[in-house]
Amino acid sequence: MNSPRDEIDAFHAQNFGYALARLHRLFHDSLAATLTGTGLHMGHVLILATLRAQRELHGESTLTQTRLAEATGIEKSSLVLLLDMLEREGWVERGRHPTDRRAHIIHLTEDGARRFEQVGQGLHVRQSANLSVLSAAEQRTMLDMMHRLRAHLEAQA
């Protein structure tokens, strides 16, 4: 016999928004479980991954806190709290902007980059396991569709 939750899930599974929200939660929780013992949570990872990408693309960070908030989608007040912890633990450092004394540039420290590489490997392994039910072609197609939907929704905002 199906439980009430199973019946409700089956009913809601016909709704794209519900299915997407449920998938997001499961995927997020799976990745977050790999962070146990690191002192990090997924908000920290989003910041660190963005700073790492900036470093890969441009050699060094030119992201101010404001631009980092825009790039990650993290609310400014929450970003400050997350950055405070990352700075305290030596993952990142804030430096003065060369031309705007009100702004700070956020840098991934060398130690933070090394430590994040280890964390990133665990996240990559978990992500690969999560996606293993899909072929490489299906993964590319799904990612393409998600990008198109995101662009569509951002254009409407």
C-alpha positions, 0 to 999 in steps of 0.5 A: 500500500502506498503511503500518503507521501508517495501518493502526493509525490506521484501527484506532484511529479506531473508538475515541472516546478515540483519535479525540478524543486525536488531534484534540486533538493536531492542533488544539493543534499547529495553534494552537501553530504560530501562536505562533512568535516570540511567546515563548509556548506554549499554557499561557501562552495559556490563562492570558492568555485566562482573565485576559482573560475575567476582565477582560471579565466583571468589569472587573478580575481578582480571580483568585488564583493558586489560582483561576487554577489551578482555572480553567485546569486547570494544576497549581499548580507549573507555573502558578507557572513560567508566571506567572514568565515572563509577569510577567518579560516584562510580560504580567501582574503579581501583586498582594497580595490585599486581605484574604488576605496569603498570596494574590496576585491576578493582573492582565493588564497593559495592555501584556499585554492589547494584546499578547495581542490581537494573538496572539489574532487569529492564534489566531482566524484559525487556529481558524477555518481549522481549523473551516472544514470544519464549518458554523456549525450543526455547530460549535455542535452540536459545541461543545454536545455537548462541553460536555455530555460535559464536564459529565457527566465532571466530575459523575462526578469 
